[in-house]
Amino acid sequence: MQFTRHAHQRMTQRGITRSMIDLVLEFGEVEQDKAILDKKHAQQLIRELEEKLRTAKKILDKGGCVVVEADNAILTTYNYQSKH
Protein backbone atom coordinates (compact mmCIF):
# COMPACT_ATOMS: atom_id res chain seq x y z
CA MET A 1 0.00 0.00 0.00
CA GLN A 2 1.21 3.48 -0.85
CA PHE A 3 1.80 6.01 1.93
CA THR A 4 1.42 9.72 1.30
CA ARG A 5 3.98 12.18 2.59
CA HIS A 6 1.31 13.39 5.04
CA ALA A 7 0.79 9.84 6.37
CA HIS A 8 4.56 9.39 6.84
CA GLN A 9 4.78 12.67 8.74
CA ARG A 10 1.87 11.76 11.02
CA MET A 11 3.27 8.27 11.65
CA THR A 12 6.57 9.83 12.74
CA GLN A 13 4.94 12.50 14.89
CA ARG A 14 2.58 10.02 16.58
CA GLY A 15 4.93 7.06 16.99
CA ILE A 16 2.82 4.78 14.78
CA THR A 17 4.80 2.07 12.98
CA ARG A 18 4.10 0.23 9.73
CA SER A 19 3.55 -2.99 11.68
CA MET A 20 0.92 -1.22 13.83
CA ILE A 21 -0.86 -0.06 10.68
CA ASP A 22 -0.72 -3.58 9.22
CA LEU A 23 -2.29 -4.98 12.40
CA VAL A 24 -5.08 -2.39 12.39
CA LEU A 25 -5.80 -3.08 8.72
CA GLU A 26 -5.88 -6.85 9.34
CA PHE A 27 -7.83 -6.98 12.61
CA GLY A 28 -9.52 -3.60 12.95
CA GLU A 29 -13.18 -2.82 12.37
CA VAL A 30 -13.86 -1.03 9.09
CA GLU A 31 -16.11 2.03 9.27
CA GLN A 32 -16.48 3.73 5.88
CA ASP A 33 -12.93 4.76 4.92
CA LYS A 34 -11.33 3.96 8.31
CA ALA A 35 -10.04 0.85 10.05
CA ILE A 36 -10.21 1.10 13.84
CA LEU A 37 -8.58 -1.11 16.47
CA ASP A 38 -9.56 0.37 19.82
CA LYS A 39 -8.15 -0.54 23.23
CA LYS A 40 -10.92 -3.04 24.02
CA HIS A 41 -10.48 -4.91 20.74
CA ALA A 42 -6.67 -4.75 20.99
CA GLN A 43 -6.90 -6.45 24.40
CA GLN A 44 -9.23 -9.10 22.94
CA LEU A 45 -6.79 -9.63 20.06
CA ILE A 46 -3.92 -10.10 22.52
CA ARG A 47 -5.90 -12.76 24.41
CA GLU A 48 -6.69 -14.58 21.16
CA LEU A 49 -3.08 -14.42 19.98
CA GLU A 50 -1.80 -15.65 23.36
CA GLU A 51 -4.14 -18.66 23.08
CA LYS A 52 -2.87 -19.34 19.55
CA LEU A 53 0.71 -19.05 20.83
CA ARG A 54 -0.01 -21.62 23.58
CA THR A 55 -1.50 -23.97 20.99
CA ALA A 56 1.46 -23.48 18.63
CA LYS A 57 3.85 -24.31 21.49
CA LYS A 58 1.94 -27.55 22.15
CA ILE A 59 2.28 -28.45 18.47
CA LEU A 60 5.99 -27.61 18.62
CA ASP A 61 6.42 -29.87 21.67
CA LYS A 62 4.96 -32.73 19.63
CA GLY A 63 7.34 -32.08 16.73
CA GLY A 64 4.49 -30.89 14.54
CA CYS A 65 0.98 -32.02 13.78
CA VAL A 66 -0.63 -33.43 10.64
CA VAL A 67 -4.35 -33.25 9.87
CA VAL A 68 -5.74 -35.28 6.99
CA GLU A 69 -9.00 -33.98 5.56
CA ALA A 70 -11.19 -34.57 2.54
CA ASP A 71 -14.61 -33.32 1.53
CA ASN A 72 -14.72 -30.93 4.48
CA ALA A 73 -14.25 -33.78 6.99
CA ILE A 74 -11.29 -34.52 9.29
CA LEU A 75 -10.20 -38.10 8.53
CA THR A 76 -7.28 -38.48 10.94
CA THR A 77 -4.53 -36.63 12.73
CA TYR A 78 -1.09 -37.55 14.04
CA ASN A 79 2.15 -36.11 15.35
CA TYR A 80 4.41 -35.04 12.48
CA GLN A 81 7.44 -36.94 13.76
CA SER A 82 5.41 -40.20 13.67
CA LYS A 83 6.14 -42.62 10.83
CA HIS A 84 2.94 -42.46 8.74
PDB file of N, CA, C and O in Angstrom:
ATOM      1  N   MET A   1       0.839  -1.176   0.000  1.00  0.00           N
ATOM      2  CA  MET A   1       0.000   0.000   0.000  1.00  0.00           C
ATOM      3  C   MET A   1       0.888   1.245   0.000  1.00  0.00           C
ATOM      4  O   MET A   1       1.917   1.296   0.674  1.00  0.00           O
ATOM      5  N   GLN A   2       0.474   2.219  -0.753  1.00  0.00           N
ATOM      6  CA  GLN A   2       1.209   3.480  -0.847  1.00  0.00           C
ATOM      7  C   GLN A   2       0.925   4.359   0.371  1.00  0.00           C
ATOM      8  O   GLN A   2      -0.202   4.401   0.865  1.00  0.00           O
ATOM      9  N   PHE A   3       1.938   5.048   0.841  1.00  0.00           N
ATOM     10  CA  PHE A   3       1.797   6.012   1.934  1.00  0.00           C
ATOM     11  C   PHE A   3       2.056   7.406   1.383  1.00  0.00           C
ATOM     12  O   PHE A   3       3.041   7.628   0.678  1.00  0.00           O
ATOM     13  N   THR A   4       1.182   8.334   1.702  1.00  0.00           N
ATOM     14  CA  THR A   4       1.415   9.722   1.297  1.00  0.00           C
ATOM     15  C   THR A   4       2.475  10.341   2.203  1.00  0.00           C
ATOM     16  O   THR A   4       2.789   9.810   3.269  1.00  0.00           O
ATOM     17  N   ARG A   5       3.011  11.459   1.765  1.00  0.00           N
ATOM     18  CA  ARG A   5       3.976  12.178   2.591  1.00  0.00           C
ATOM     19  C   ARG A   5       3.315  12.590   3.911  1.00  0.00           C
ATOM     20  O   ARG A   5       3.936  12.528   4.972  1.00  0.00           O
ATOM     21  N   HIS A   6       2.061  13.008   3.831  1.00  0.00           N
ATOM     22  CA  HIS A   6       1.310  13.391   5.037  1.00  0.00           C
ATOM     23  C   HIS A   6       1.223  12.215   6.015  1.00  0.00           C
ATOM     24  O   HIS A   6       1.442  12.386   7.215  1.00  0.00           O
ATOM     25  N   ALA A   7       0.905  11.027   5.502  1.00  0.00           N
ATOM     26  CA  ALA A   7       0.794   9.844   6.370  1.00  0.00           C
ATOM     27  C   ALA A   7       2.138   9.540   7.030  1.00  0.00           C
ATOM     28  O   ALA A   7       2.186   9.236   8.221  1.00  0.00           O
ATOM     29  N   HIS A   8       3.229   9.619   6.266  1.00  0.00           N
ATOM     30  CA  HIS A   8       4.564   9.387   6.843  1.00  0.00           C
ATOM     31  C   HIS A   8       4.867  10.390   7.958  1.00  0.00           C
ATOM     32  O   HIS A   8       5.390  10.021   9.010  1.00  0.00           O
ATOM     33  N   GLN A   9       4.539  11.646   7.724  1.00  0.00           N
ATOM     34  CA  GLN A   9       4.780  12.675   8.738  1.00  0.00           C
ATOM     35  C   GLN A   9       3.987  12.384  10.006  1.00  0.00           C
ATOM     36  O   GLN A   9       4.523  12.473  11.111  1.00  0.00           O
ATOM     37  N   ARG A  10       2.705  12.035   9.847  1.00  0.00           N
ATOM     38  CA  ARG A  10       1.866  11.759  11.017  1.00  0.00           C
ATOM     39  C   ARG A  10       2.327  10.501  11.749  1.00  0.00           C
ATOM     40  O   ARG A  10       2.296  10.458  12.979  1.00  0.00           O
ATOM     41  N   MET A  11       2.748   9.488  11.014  1.00  0.00           N
ATOM     42  CA  MET A  11       3.272   8.272  11.647  1.00  0.00           C
ATOM     43  C   MET A  11       4.468   8.625  12.529  1.00  0.00           C
ATOM     44  O   MET A  11       4.561   8.173  13.670  1.00  0.00           O
ATOM     45  N   THR A  12       5.376   9.430  11.995  1.00  0.00           N
ATOM     46  CA  THR A  12       6.571   9.827  12.739  1.00  0.00           C
ATOM     47  C   THR A  12       6.201  10.654  13.963  1.00  0.00           C
ATOM     48  O   THR A  12       6.701  10.404  15.060  1.00  0.00           O
ATOM     49  N   GLN A  13       5.339  11.621  13.779  1.00  0.00           N
ATOM     50  CA  GLN A  13       4.936  12.498  14.888  1.00  0.00           C
ATOM     51  C   GLN A  13       4.232  11.728  15.998  1.00  0.00           C
ATOM     52  O   GLN A  13       4.398  12.041  17.177  1.00  0.00           O
ATOM     53  N   ARG A  14       3.443  10.716  15.620  1.00  0.00           N
ATOM     54  CA  ARG A  14       2.585  10.025  16.583  1.00  0.00           C
ATOM     55  C   ARG A  14       3.140   8.684  17.044  1.00  0.00           C
ATOM     56  O   ARG A  14       2.505   7.992  17.839  1.00  0.00           O
ATOM     57  N   GLY A  15       4.305   8.314  16.559  1.00  0.00           N
ATOM     58  CA  GLY A  15       4.927   7.064  16.987  1.00  0.00           C
ATOM     59  C   GLY A  15       4.181   5.826  16.516  1.00  0.00           C
ATOM     60  O   GLY A  15       4.158   4.810  17.210  1.00  0.00           O
ATOM     61  N   ILE A  16       3.574   5.908  15.344  1.00  0.00           N
ATOM     62  CA  ILE A  16       2.823   4.785  14.780  1.00  0.00           C
ATOM     63  C   ILE A  16       3.692   4.114  13.722  1.00  0.00           C
ATOM     64  O   ILE A  16       4.145   4.763  12.779  1.00  0.00           O
ATOM     65  N   THR A  17       3.922   2.815  13.883  1.00  0.00           N
ATOM     66  CA  THR A  17       4.801   2.072  12.977  1.00  0.00           C
ATOM     67  C   THR A  17       3.998   1.393  11.863  1.00  0.00           C
ATOM     68  O   THR A  17       2.776   1.269  11.935  1.00  0.00           O
ATOM     69  N   ARG A  18       4.724   0.963  10.844  1.00  0.00           N
ATOM     70  CA  ARG A  18       4.100   0.231   9.732  1.00  0.00           C
ATOM     71  C   ARG A  18       3.458  -1.063  10.238  1.00  0.00           C
ATOM     72  O   ARG A  18       2.376  -1.437   9.786  1.00  0.00           O
ATOM     73  N   SER A  19       4.118  -1.742  11.169  1.00  0.00           N
ATOM     74  CA  SER A  19       3.548  -2.991  11.683  1.00  0.00           C
ATOM     75  C   SER A  19       2.261  -2.726  12.466  1.00  0.00           C
ATOM     76  O   SER A  19       1.357  -3.561  12.455  1.00  0.00           O
ATOM     77  N   MET A  20       2.160  -1.588  13.140  1.00  0.00           N
ATOM     78  CA  MET A  20       0.915  -1.222  13.828  1.00  0.00           C
ATOM     79  C   MET A  20      -0.202  -0.998  12.808  1.00  0.00           C
ATOM     80  O   MET A  20      -1.332  -1.446  13.002  1.00  0.00           O
ATOM     81  N   ILE A  21       0.125  -0.309  11.736  1.00  0.00           N
ATOM     82  CA  ILE A  21      -0.863  -0.060  10.684  1.00  0.00           C
ATOM     83  C   ILE A  21      -1.314  -1.377  10.066  1.00  0.00           C
ATOM     84  O   ILE A  21      -2.507  -1.581   9.840  1.00  0.00           O
ATOM     85  N   ASP A  22      -0.366  -2.273   9.790  1.00  0.00           N
ATOM     86  CA  ASP A  22      -0.718  -3.576   9.221  1.00  0.00           C
ATOM     87  C   ASP A  22      -1.676  -4.334  10.130  1.00  0.00           C
ATOM     88  O   ASP A  22      -2.628  -4.953   9.653  1.00  0.00           O
ATOM     89  N   LEU A  23      -1.429  -4.289  11.442  1.00  0.00           N
ATOM     90  CA  LEU A  23      -2.286  -4.979  12.403  1.00  0.00           C
ATOM     91  C   LEU A  23      -3.692  -4.376  12.418  1.00  0.00           C
ATOM     92  O   LEU A  23      -4.683  -5.106  12.436  1.00  0.00           O
ATOM     93  N   VAL A  24      -3.774  -3.057  12.410  1.00  0.00           N
ATOM     94  CA  VAL A  24      -5.085  -2.390  12.392  1.00  0.00           C
ATOM     95  C   VAL A  24      -5.840  -2.743  11.115  1.00  0.00           C
ATOM     96  O   VAL A  24      -7.042  -3.005  11.160  1.00  0.00           O
ATOM     97  N   LEU A  25      -5.147  -2.753   9.981  1.00  0.00           N
ATOM     98  CA  LEU A  25      -5.804  -3.085   8.718  1.00  0.00           C
ATOM     99  C   LEU A  25      -6.275  -4.539   8.698  1.00  0.00           C
ATOM    100  O   LEU A  25      -7.311  -4.849   8.109  1.00  0.00           O
ATOM    101  N   GLU A  26      -5.519  -5.426   9.336  1.00  0.00           N
ATOM    102  CA  GLU A  26      -5.884  -6.847   9.339  1.00  0.00           C
ATOM    103  C   GLU A  26      -6.987  -7.165  10.339  1.00  0.00           C
ATOM    104  O   GLU A  26      -7.896  -7.934  10.028  1.00  0.00           O
ATOM    105  N   PHE A  27      -6.921  -6.585  11.537  1.00  0.00           N
ATOM    106  CA  PHE A  27      -7.832  -6.979  12.610  1.00  0.00           C
ATOM    107  C   PHE A  27      -8.816  -5.893  13.031  1.00  0.00           C
ATOM    108  O   PHE A  27      -9.725  -6.159  13.818  1.00  0.00           O
ATOM    109  N   GLY A  28      -8.652  -4.699  12.531  1.00  0.00           N
ATOM    110  CA  GLY A  28      -9.525  -3.605  12.946  1.00  0.00           C
ATOM    111  C   GLY A  28     -10.908  -3.690  12.327  1.00  0.00           C
ATOM    112  O   GLY A  28     -11.143  -4.450  11.388  1.00  0.00           O
ATOM    113  N   GLU A  29     -11.812  -2.898  12.870  1.00  0.00           N
ATOM    114  CA  GLU A  29     -13.178  -2.824  12.366  1.00  0.00           C
ATOM    115  C   GLU A  29     -13.247  -1.704  11.341  1.00  0.00           C
ATOM    116  O   GLU A  29     -12.818  -0.581  11.605  1.00  0.00           O
ATOM    117  N   VAL A  30     -13.790  -2.016  10.169  1.00  0.00           N
ATOM    118  CA  VAL A  30     -13.863  -1.033   9.090  1.00  0.00           C
ATOM    119  C   VAL A  30     -15.148  -0.224   9.230  1.00  0.00           C
ATOM    120  O   VAL A  30     -16.244  -0.778   9.325  1.00  0.00           O
ATOM    121  N   GLU A  31     -14.991   1.087   9.242  1.00  0.00           N
ATOM    122  CA  GLU A  31     -16.113   2.025   9.266  1.00  0.00           C
ATOM    123  C   GLU A  31     -15.877   3.033   8.151  1.00  0.00           C
ATOM    124  O   GLU A  31     -15.029   3.917   8.272  1.00  0.00           O
ATOM    125  N   GLN A  32     -16.622   2.898   7.076  1.00  0.00           N
ATOM    126  CA  GLN A  32     -16.479   3.729   5.883  1.00  0.00           C
ATOM    127  C   GLN A  32     -15.045   3.650   5.367  1.00  0.00           C
ATOM    128  O   GLN A  32     -14.625   2.600   4.880  1.00  0.00           O
ATOM    129  N   ASP A  33     -14.284   4.750   5.468  1.00  0.00           N
ATOM    130  CA  ASP A  33     -12.926   4.761   4.921  1.00  0.00           C
ATOM    131  C   ASP A  33     -11.862   4.570   5.990  1.00  0.00           C
ATOM    132  O   ASP A  33     -10.685   4.829   5.741  1.00  0.00           O
ATOM    133  N   LYS A  34     -12.265   4.114   7.198  1.00  0.00           N
ATOM    134  CA  LYS A  34     -11.325   3.962   8.311  1.00  0.00           C
ATOM    135  C   LYS A  34     -11.311   2.529   8.814  1.00  0.00           C
ATOM    136  O   LYS A  34     -12.324   1.832   8.765  1.00  0.00           O
ATOM    137  N   ALA A  35     -10.161   2.099   9.296  1.00  0.00           N
ATOM    138  CA  ALA A  35     -10.040   0.846  10.046  1.00  0.00           C
ATOM    139  C   ALA A  35      -9.667   1.247  11.466  1.00  0.00           C
ATOM    140  O   ALA A  35      -8.742   2.032  11.674  1.00  0.00           O
ATOM    141  N   ILE A  36     -10.396   0.701  12.448  1.00  0.00           N
ATOM    142  CA  ILE A  36     -10.214   1.105  13.844  1.00  0.00           C
ATOM    143  C   ILE A  36      -9.941  -0.129  14.693  1.00  0.00           C
ATOM    144  O   ILE A  36     -10.687  -1.107  14.639  1.00  0.00           O
ATOM    145  N   LEU A  37      -8.870  -0.079  15.476  1.00  0.00           N
ATOM    146  CA  LEU A  37      -8.584  -1.111  16.473  1.00  0.00           C
ATOM    147  C   LEU A  37      -8.459  -0.383  17.804  1.00  0.00           C
ATOM    148  O   LEU A  37      -7.397   0.136  18.147  1.00  0.00           O
ATOM    149  N   ASP A  38      -9.565  -0.354  18.551  1.00  0.00           N
ATOM    150  CA  ASP A  38      -9.561   0.374  19.816  1.00  0.00           C
ATOM    151  C   ASP A  38      -8.947  -0.478  20.924  1.00  0.00           C
ATOM    152  O   ASP A  38      -8.604  -1.641  20.716  1.00  0.00           O
ATOM    153  N   LYS A  39      -8.818   0.127  22.105  1.00  0.00           N
ATOM    154  CA  LYS A  39      -8.152  -0.539  23.231  1.00  0.00           C
ATOM    155  C   LYS A  39      -8.841  -1.849  23.592  1.00  0.00           C
ATOM    156  O   LYS A  39      -8.173  -2.860  23.809  1.00  0.00           O
ATOM    157  N   LYS A  40     -10.160  -1.843  23.658  1.00  0.00           N
ATOM    158  CA  LYS A  40     -10.923  -3.043  24.019  1.00  0.00           C
ATOM    159  C   LYS A  40     -10.650  -4.184  23.037  1.00  0.00           C
ATOM    160  O   LYS A  40     -10.400  -5.319  23.445  1.00  0.00           O
ATOM    161  N   HIS A  41     -10.699  -3.872  21.748  1.00  0.00           N
ATOM    162  CA  HIS A  41     -10.482  -4.911  20.744  1.00  0.00           C
ATOM    163  C   HIS A  41      -9.011  -5.318  20.652  1.00  0.00           C
ATOM    164  O   HIS A  41      -8.710  -6.462  20.311  1.00  0.00           O
ATOM    165  N   ALA A  42      -8.097  -4.400  20.952  1.00  0.00           N
ATOM    166  CA  ALA A  42      -6.674  -4.752  20.989  1.00  0.00           C
ATOM    167  C   ALA A  42      -6.408  -5.737  22.121  1.00  0.00           C
ATOM    168  O   ALA A  42      -5.635  -6.681  21.958  1.00  0.00           O
ATOM    169  N   GLN A  43      -7.056  -5.517  23.281  1.00  0.00           N
ATOM    170  CA  GLN A  43      -6.902  -6.450  24.404  1.00  0.00           C
ATOM    171  C   GLN A  43      -7.472  -7.821  24.057  1.00  0.00           C
ATOM    172  O   GLN A  43      -6.886  -8.847  24.403  1.00  0.00           O
ATOM    173  N   GLN A  44      -8.618  -7.836  23.372  1.00  0.00           N
ATOM    174  CA  GLN A  44      -9.227  -9.096  22.937  1.00  0.00           C
ATOM    175  C   GLN A  44      -8.309  -9.807  21.944  1.00  0.00           C
ATOM    176  O   GLN A  44      -8.141 -11.024  22.016  1.00  0.00           O
ATOM    177  N   LEU A  45      -7.723  -9.061  21.030  1.00  0.00           N
ATOM    178  CA  LEU A  45      -6.794  -9.630  20.055  1.00  0.00           C
ATOM    179  C   LEU A  45      -5.592 -10.246  20.752  1.00  0.00           C
ATOM    180  O   LEU A  45      -5.143 -11.328  20.374  1.00  0.00           O
ATOM    181  N   ILE A  46      -5.066  -9.567  21.768  1.00  0.00           N
ATOM    182  CA  ILE A  46      -3.923 -10.096  22.524  1.00  0.00           C
ATOM    183  C   ILE A  46      -4.289 -11.423  23.174  1.00  0.00           C
ATOM    184  O   ILE A  46      -3.507 -12.373  23.119  1.00  0.00           O
ATOM    185  N   ARG A  47      -5.473 -11.502  23.790  1.00  0.00           N
ATOM    186  CA  ARG A  47      -5.904 -12.764  24.414  1.00  0.00           C
ATOM    187  C   ARG A  47      -5.991 -13.881  23.381  1.00  0.00           C
ATOM    188  O   ARG A  47      -5.545 -15.000  23.633  1.00  0.00           O
ATOM    189  N   GLU A  48      -6.565 -13.579  22.217  1.00  0.00           N
ATOM    190  CA  GLU A  48      -6.695 -14.582  21.161  1.00  0.00           C
ATOM    191  C   GLU A  48      -5.324 -15.026  20.649  1.00  0.00           C
ATOM    192  O   GLU A  48      -5.100 -16.215  20.423  1.00  0.00           O
ATOM    193  N   LEU A  49      -4.420 -14.083  20.470  1.00  0.00           N
ATOM    194  CA  LEU A  49      -3.083 -14.423  19.982  1.00  0.00           C
ATOM    195  C   LEU A  49      -2.289 -15.213  21.018  1.00  0.00           C
ATOM    196  O   LEU A  49      -1.521 -16.107  20.664  1.00  0.00           O
ATOM    197  N   GLU A  50      -2.472 -14.883  22.307  1.00  0.00           N
ATOM    198  CA  GLU A  50      -1.802 -15.645  23.362  1.00  0.00           C
ATOM    199  C   GLU A  50      -2.292 -17.091  23.366  1.00  0.00           C
ATOM    200  O   GLU A  50      -1.497 -18.010  23.564  1.00  0.00           O
ATOM    201  N   GLU A  51      -3.589 -17.302  23.151  1.00  0.00           N
ATOM    202  CA  GLU A  51      -4.137 -18.661  23.076  1.00  0.00           C
ATOM    203  C   GLU A  51      -3.555 -19.398  21.867  1.00  0.00           C
ATOM    204  O   GLU A  51      -3.195 -20.571  21.969  1.00  0.00           O
ATOM    205  N   LYS A  52      -3.463 -18.721  20.737  1.00  0.00           N
ATOM    206  CA  LYS A  52      -2.865 -19.343  19.546  1.00  0.00           C
ATOM    207  C   LYS A  52      -1.396 -19.666  19.786  1.00  0.00           C
ATOM    208  O   LYS A  52      -0.904 -20.694  19.321  1.00  0.00           O
ATOM    209  N   LEU A  53      -0.693 -18.800  20.505  1.00  0.00           N
ATOM    210  CA  LEU A  53       0.709 -19.048  20.831  1.00  0.00           C
ATOM    211  C   LEU A  53       0.843 -20.286  21.713  1.00  0.00           C
ATOM    212  O   LEU A  53       1.730 -21.111  21.493  1.00  0.00           O
ATOM    213  N   ARG A  54      -0.037 -20.421  22.717  1.00  0.00           N
ATOM    214  CA  ARG A  54      -0.007 -21.615  23.580  1.00  0.00           C
ATOM    215  C   ARG A  54      -0.244 -22.881  22.751  1.00  0.00           C
ATOM    216  O   ARG A  54       0.432 -23.892  22.940  1.00  0.00           O
ATOM    217  N   THR A  55      -1.201 -22.813  21.844  1.00  0.00           N
ATOM    218  CA  THR A  55      -1.497 -23.965  20.993  1.00  0.00           C
ATOM    219  C   THR A  55      -0.318 -24.283  20.078  1.00  0.00           C
ATOM    220  O   THR A  55       0.027 -25.451  19.896  1.00  0.00           O
ATOM    221  N   ALA A  56       0.300 -23.261  19.504  1.00  0.00           N
ATOM    222  CA  ALA A  56       1.457 -23.475  18.629  1.00  0.00           C
ATOM    223  C   ALA A  56       2.613 -24.105  19.399  1.00  0.00           C
ATOM    224  O   ALA A  56       3.337 -24.938  18.853  1.00  0.00           O
ATOM    225  N   LYS A  57       2.794 -23.715  20.665  1.00  0.00           N
ATOM    226  CA  LYS A  57       3.853 -24.309  21.490  1.00  0.00           C
ATOM    227  C   LYS A  57       3.571 -25.780  21.762  1.00  0.00           C
ATOM    228  O   LYS A  57       4.498 -26.590  21.790  1.00  0.00           O
ATOM    229  N   LYS A  58       2.302 -26.140  21.962  1.00  0.00           N
ATOM    230  CA  LYS A  58       1.945 -27.547  22.153  1.00  0.00           C
ATOM    231  C   LYS A  58       2.270 -28.352  20.896  1.00  0.00           C
ATOM    232  O   LYS A  58       2.789 -29.465  20.979  1.00  0.00           O
ATOM    233  N   ILE A  59       1.963 -27.784  19.741  1.00  0.00           N
ATOM    234  CA  ILE A  59       2.281 -28.450  18.475  1.00  0.00           C
ATOM    235  C   ILE A  59       3.789 -28.592  18.327  1.00  0.00           C
ATOM    236  O   ILE A  59       4.270 -29.639  17.895  1.00  0.00           O
ATOM    237  N   LEU A  60       4.532 -27.565  18.677  1.00  0.00           N
ATOM    238  CA  LEU A  60       5.991 -27.607  18.619  1.00  0.00           C
ATOM    239  C   LEU A  60       6.540 -28.705  19.517  1.00  0.00           C
ATOM    240  O   LEU A  60       7.451 -29.432  19.121  1.00  0.00           O
ATOM    241  N   ASP A  61       5.987 -28.834  20.736  1.00  0.00           N
ATOM    242  CA  ASP A  61       6.424 -29.873  21.672  1.00  0.00           C
ATOM    243  C   ASP A  61       6.226 -31.271  21.096  1.00  0.00           C
ATOM    244  O   ASP A  61       6.968 -32.193  21.433  1.00  0.00           O
ATOM    245  N   LYS A  62       5.231 -31.429  20.235  1.00  0.00           N
ATOM    246  CA  LYS A  62       4.960 -32.728  19.627  1.00  0.00           C
ATOM    247  C   LYS A  62       5.764 -32.937  18.344  1.00  0.00           C
ATOM    248  O   LYS A  62       5.660 -33.992  17.719  1.00  0.00           O
ATOM    249  N   GLY A  63       6.548 -31.964  17.952  1.00  0.00           N
ATOM    250  CA  GLY A  63       7.338 -32.084  16.735  1.00  0.00           C
ATOM    251  C   GLY A  63       6.542 -31.767  15.487  1.00  0.00           C
ATOM    252  O   GLY A  63       6.998 -32.027  14.373  1.00  0.00           O
ATOM    253  N   GLY A  64       5.372 -31.215  15.660  1.00  0.00           N
ATOM    254  CA  GLY A  64       4.495 -30.885  14.541  1.00  0.00           C
ATOM    255  C   GLY A  64       3.213 -31.691  14.623  1.00  0.00           C
ATOM    256  O   GLY A  64       3.085 -32.598  15.445  1.00  0.00           O
ATOM    257  N   CYS A  65       2.284 -31.356  13.777  1.00  0.00           N
ATOM    258  CA  CYS A  65       0.982 -32.019  13.780  1.00  0.00           C
ATOM    259  C   CYS A  65       0.483 -32.097  12.344  1.00  0.00           C
ATOM    260  O   CYS A  65       0.609 -31.136  11.584  1.00  0.00           O
ATOM    261  N   VAL A  66      -0.079 -33.233  11.978  1.00  0.00           N
ATOM    262  CA  VAL A  66      -0.628 -33.432  10.642  1.00  0.00           C
ATOM    263  C   VAL A  66      -2.124 -33.675  10.774  1.00  0.00           C
ATOM    264  O   VAL A  66      -2.560 -34.442  11.632  1.00  0.00           O
ATOM    265  N   VAL A  67      -2.904 -33.026   9.932  1.00  0.00           N
ATOM    266  CA  VAL A  67      -4.347 -33.253   9.875  1.00  0.00           C
ATOM    267  C   VAL A  67      -4.680 -33.656   8.444  1.00  0.00           C
ATOM    268  O   VAL A  67      -4.353 -32.943   7.495  1.00  0.00           O
ATOM    269  N   VAL A  68      -5.330 -34.799   8.299  1.00  0.00           N
ATOM    270  CA  VAL A  68      -5.742 -35.283   6.986  1.00  0.00           C
ATOM    271  C   VAL A  68      -7.235 -35.008   6.848  1.00  0.00           C
ATOM    272  O   VAL A  68      -8.038 -35.409   7.691  1.00  0.00           O
ATOM    273  N   GLU A  69      -7.589 -34.311   5.762  1.00  0.00           N
ATOM    274  CA  GLU A  69      -8.995 -33.983   5.559  1.00  0.00           C
ATOM    275  C   GLU A  69      -9.374 -34.166   4.104  1.00  0.00           C
ATOM    276  O   GLU A  69      -8.540 -34.049   3.206  1.00  0.00           O
ATOM    277  N   ALA A  70     -10.643 -34.455   3.888  1.00  0.00           N
ATOM    278  CA  ALA A  70     -11.189 -34.570   2.540  1.00  0.00           C
ATOM    279  C   ALA A  70     -12.678 -34.273   2.611  1.00  0.00           C
ATOM    280  O   ALA A  70     -13.345 -34.635   3.580  1.00  0.00           O
ATOM    281  N   ASP A  71     -13.185 -33.627   1.604  1.00  0.00           N
ATOM    282  CA  ASP A  71     -14.615 -33.318   1.527  1.00  0.00           C
ATOM    283  C   ASP A  71     -15.121 -32.641   2.793  1.00  0.00           C
ATOM    284  O   ASP A  71     -16.195 -32.968   3.297  1.00  0.00           O
ATOM    285  N   ASN A  72     -14.345 -31.704   3.296  1.00  0.00           N
ATOM    286  CA  ASN A  72     -14.718 -30.925   4.480  1.00  0.00           C
ATOM    287  C   ASN A  72     -14.917 -31.784   5.726  1.00  0.00           C
ATOM    288  O   ASN A  72     -15.716 -31.441   6.597  1.00  0.00           O
ATOM    289  N   ALA A  73     -14.189 -32.902   5.811  1.00  0.00           N
ATOM    290  CA  ALA A  73     -14.248 -33.775   6.991  1.00  0.00           C
ATOM    291  C   ALA A  73     -12.827 -34.115   7.424  1.00  0.00           C
ATOM    292  O   ALA A  73     -11.963 -34.370   6.585  1.00  0.00           O
ATOM    293  N   ILE A  74     -12.582 -34.118   8.743  1.00  0.00           N
ATOM    294  CA  ILE A  74     -11.287 -34.524   9.289  1.00  0.00           C
ATOM    295  C   ILE A  74     -11.266 -36.044   9.313  1.00  0.00           C
ATOM    296  O   ILE A  74     -12.105 -36.672   9.958  1.00  0.00           O
ATOM    297  N   LEU A  75     -10.295 -36.640   8.601  1.00  0.00           N
ATOM    298  CA  LEU A  75     -10.196 -38.097   8.527  1.00  0.00           C
ATOM    299  C   LEU A  75      -9.327 -38.660   9.637  1.00  0.00           C
ATOM    300  O   LEU A  75      -9.687 -39.654  10.270  1.00  0.00           O
ATOM    301  N   THR A  76      -8.177 -38.024   9.877  1.00  0.00           N
ATOM    302  CA  THR A  76      -7.280 -38.477  10.942  1.00  0.00           C
ATOM    303  C   THR A  76      -6.298 -37.369  11.271  1.00  0.00           C
ATOM    304  O   THR A  76      -6.212 -36.363  10.567  1.00  0.00           O
ATOM    305  N   THR A  77      -5.565 -37.568  12.341  1.00  0.00           N
ATOM    306  CA  THR A  77      -4.526 -36.626  12.731  1.00  0.00           C
ATOM    307  C   THR A  77      -3.430 -37.383  13.457  1.00  0.00           C
ATOM    308  O   THR A  77      -3.697 -38.385  14.120  1.00  0.00           O
ATOM    309  N   TYR A  78      -2.203 -36.910  13.336  1.00  0.00           N
ATOM    310  CA  TYR A  78      -1.088 -37.552  14.035  1.00  0.00           C
ATOM    311  C   TYR A  78       0.050 -36.567  14.203  1.00  0.00           C
ATOM    312  O   TYR A  78       0.117 -35.537  13.532  1.00  0.00           O
ATOM    313  N   ASN A  79       0.957 -36.916  15.131  1.00  0.00           N
ATOM    314  CA  ASN A  79       2.150 -36.106  15.352  1.00  0.00           C
ATOM    315  C   ASN A  79       3.038 -36.199  14.123  1.00  0.00           C
ATOM    316  O   ASN A  79       3.200 -37.283  13.563  1.00  0.00           O
ATOM    317  N   TYR A  80       3.612 -35.091  13.696  1.00  0.00           N
ATOM    318  CA  TYR A  80       4.408 -35.043  12.478  1.00  0.00           C
ATOM    319  C   TYR A  80       5.606 -35.978  12.525  1.00  0.00           C
ATOM    320  O   TYR A  80       5.952 -36.584  11.511  1.00  0.00           O
ATOM    321  N   GLN A  81       6.247 -36.105  13.684  1.00  0.00           N
ATOM    322  CA  GLN A  81       7.438 -36.945  13.765  1.00  0.00           C
ATOM    323  C   GLN A  81       7.108 -38.433  13.745  1.00  0.00           C
ATOM    324  O   GLN A  81       8.018 -39.260  13.691  1.00  0.00           O
ATOM    325  N   SER A  82       5.810 -38.795  13.786  1.00  0.00           N
ATOM    326  CA  SER A  82       5.414 -40.201  13.673  1.00  0.00           C
ATOM    327  C   SER A  82       5.730 -40.706  12.277  1.00  0.00           C
ATOM    328  O   SER A  82       5.849 -39.918  11.339  1.00  0.00           O
ATOM    329  N   LYS A  83       5.864 -42.015  12.139  1.00  0.00           N
ATOM    330  CA  LYS A  83       6.135 -42.625  10.834  1.00  0.00           C
ATOM    331  C   LYS A  83       4.810 -43.042  10.200  1.00  0.00           C
ATOM    332  O   LYS A  83       4.356 -44.170  10.396  1.00  0.00           O
ATOM    333  N   HIS A  84       4.191 -42.144   9.446  1.00  0.00           N
ATOM    334  CA  HIS A  84       2.941 -42.458   8.742  1.00  0.00           C
ATOM    335  C   HIS A  84       3.099 -42.160   7.285  1.00  0.00           C
ATOM    336  O   HIS A  84       2.162 -42.354   6.510  1.00  0.00           O
TER     337      HIS A  84
END
